Amino acid sequence: MSSFSTTRLPVARDAVAPDGSDVRILLQLGRGGLAHFELPPGETSIAVAHKTVEEIWFFLGGRGEMWRELNGHEEVVAVDAGTCVTIPVGTRFQFRASGAEPLAAIGVTMPPWPGEGEAHVVEGRWAPTRWPVSAPRPVGAASGAPGGRRGAPAG
């Protein structure tokens, strides 16, 4: 029995992430997993934070912005092909695709994704445009018009 794994990027998504992006699961080892995330053009993710995992994302295509906040430190960075970002445990984060193509990234999750309940919805920088059926809306978000951070700049 081999301890090696090989795969190709699936054509169809495997799941919708808690942040609303499409997920294609790639490979996993005992200490981490790799997945492909994609957000359609013009869309904004749901702001979330992870309870126990940290991630490193490498953007493959598209362009957009990513907001991250942890322990009072907050930043918005422009992302496009070649940009790499870290998401430490507990970081509130959100991203949006501002180009004409989907915003696509691969992400390493350490330890491997534990399953439902790992990510929780938080107040974000922008109003999200995607809501998975099972995603809880943050307090104050109307069912038809989810809200982002009140009074936050648009960019």
C-alpha positions as CSV (number, residue, x, y, z in Angstrom):
1,M,0.0,0.0,0.0
2,S,1.4,3.4,-1.1
3,S,1.5,6.4,1.2
4,F,1.5,8.7,-1.8
5,S,-1.5,10.4,-3.2
6,T,-2.1,12.1,-6.6
7,T,-5.1,14.0,-7.8
8,R,-6.3,16.6,-10.3
9,L,-8.5,19.6,-9.7
10,P,-12.1,18.4,-9.8
11,V,-14.3,20.0,-12.5
12,A,-17.3,20.4,-10.2
13,R,-17.2,21.8,-6.7
14,D,-17.2,19.4,-3.8
15,A,-18.8,21.8,-1.3
16,V,-19.6,25.4,-0.5
17,A,-17.4,26.7,2.2
18,P,-18.9,28.5,5.3
19,D,-17.7,31.8,3.7
20,G,-19.8,31.0,0.5
21,S,-16.9,30.2,-1.9
22,D,-16.9,27.0,-4.0
23,V,-14.5,24.4,-2.7
24,R,-12.7,21.6,-4.6
25,I,-11.0,19.3,-2.2
26,L,-7.5,18.2,-3.3
27,L,-5.3,16.2,-0.9
28,Q,-4.8,15.7,2.8
29,L,-2.1,14.3,5.1
30,G,-2.1,13.9,8.8
31,R,-1.1,17.5,9.6
32,G,-2.8,19.4,6.8
33,G,-5.0,19.5,3.8
34,L,-5.1,21.4,0.5
35,A,-8.2,22.7,-1.3
36,H,-9.1,25.1,-4.2
37,F,-11.4,28.0,-3.4
38,E,-13.2,30.1,-6.0
39,L,-15.5,33.1,-5.8
40,P,-17.4,34.3,-8.9
41,P,-16.7,37.8,-10.3
42,G,-18.4,40.6,-8.5
43,E,-19.2,38.4,-5.4
44,T,-18.3,39.1,-1.8
45,S,-17.8,36.2,0.7
46,I,-19.3,35.9,4.1
47,A,-17.0,37.0,6.9
48,V,-15.9,34.1,9.1
49,A,-13.3,33.1,11.7
50,H,-11.9,29.6,12.3
51,K,-11.8,28.1,15.8
52,T,-8.9,25.7,15.6
53,V,-7.3,25.8,12.1
54,E,-4.9,28.2,10.4
55,E,-4.5,28.6,6.7
56,I,-2.1,29.8,4.0
57,W,-3.8,30.8,0.7
58,F,-2.0,31.3,-2.7
59,F,-4.1,33.1,-5.3
60,L,-4.1,31.6,-8.8
61,G,-6.2,34.0,-10.8
62,G,-8.8,36.8,-10.8
63,R,-8.3,39.9,-8.7
64,G,-9.9,41.3,-5.6
65,E,-9.3,42.2,-2.0
66,M,-9.0,40.3,1.3
67,W,-9.8,41.8,4.7
68,R,-8.2,40.2,7.9
69,E,-8.5,41.3,11.5
70,L,-6.9,39.7,14.6
71,N,-6.4,41.2,18.1
72,G,-7.0,44.7,16.9
73,H,-4.7,44.5,13.9
74,E,-6.7,44.9,10.7
75,E,-5.8,45.2,7.0
76,V,-7.2,45.0,3.5
77,V,-4.8,43.7,0.8
78,A,-5.2,43.6,-2.9
79,V,-5.0,40.0,-4.2
80,D,-4.4,38.5,-7.6
81,A,-2.4,35.7,-9.2
82,G,0.8,35.3,-7.2
83,T,-0.4,36.8,-3.9
84,C,0.0,34.6,-0.8
85,V,-1.6,35.4,2.6
86,T,-1.8,33.8,6.0
87,I,-4.9,33.4,8.1
88,P,-3.9,32.6,11.7
89,V,-6.3,30.8,14.1
90,G,-9.1,33.2,15.2
91,T,-8.6,35.7,12.4
92,R,-11.8,37.3,11.1
93,F,-11.5,37.4,7.3
94,Q,-13.5,38.2,4.2
95,F,-12.7,38.5,0.5
96,R,-14.3,39.8,-2.7
97,A,-13.7,39.3,-6.4
98,S,-13.6,42.6,-8.2
99,G,-12.3,41.5,-11.6
100,A,-14.0,40.0,-14.7
101,E,-12.8,36.5,-13.8
102,P,-13.4,34.3,-10.7
103,L,-11.0,34.9,-7.8
104,A,-9.3,31.5,-7.3
105,A,-6.9,30.3,-4.7
106,I,-5.5,27.2,-3.2
107,G,-5.3,26.9,0.5
108,V,-3.4,24.8,3.0
109,T,-5.4,24.1,6.2
110,M,-3.5,23.0,9.3
111,P,-4.5,20.8,10.9
112,P,-6.8,19.3,8.4
113,W,-10.4,20.7,8.2
114,P,-12.3,19.2,11.2
115,G,-15.8,19.6,9.7
116,E,-18.9,21.5,10.4
117,G,-18.8,24.1,13.2
118,E,-15.1,25.0,12.6
119,A,-15.9,28.3,11.0
120,H,-18.3,30.8,12.5
121,V,-19.9,33.8,10.9
122,V,-18.6,37.2,12.1
123,E,-19.2,40.8,11.3
124,G,-17.2,41.7,8.2
125,R,-15.9,44.7,6.3
126,W,-18.3,44.4,3.4
127,A,-21.9,43.2,2.9
128,P,-21.7,39.6,1.6
129,T,-23.4,38.6,-1.6
130,R,-23.3,34.8,-1.1
131,W,-25.1,32.8,1.5
132,P,-25.0,29.0,1.6
133,V,-28.3,27.6,2.6
134,S,-26.9,26.4,6.0
135,A,-24.9,29.6,6.8
136,P,-26.2,31.4,9.8
137,R,-26.5,35.2,9.4
138,P,-24.8,37.5,11.8
139,V,-26.9,39.3,14.3
140,G,-28.5,42.3,12.7
141,A,-28.4,40.9,9.1
142,A,-31.8,40.9,7.5
143,S,-32.8,37.7,5.8
144,G,-32.9,39.2,2.3
145,A,-30.1,41.8,2.7
146,P,-27.2,40.6,4.8
147,G,-25.1,43.5,6.2
148,G,-21.5,44.1,6.5
149,R,-19.8,46.4,9.0
150,R,-21.8,49.5,9.4
151,G,-20.1,52.7,8.2
152,A,-17.1,50.8,6.8
153,P,-15.5,52.2,3.7
154,A,-16.4,50.5,0.5
155,G,-12.8,49.7,-0.4
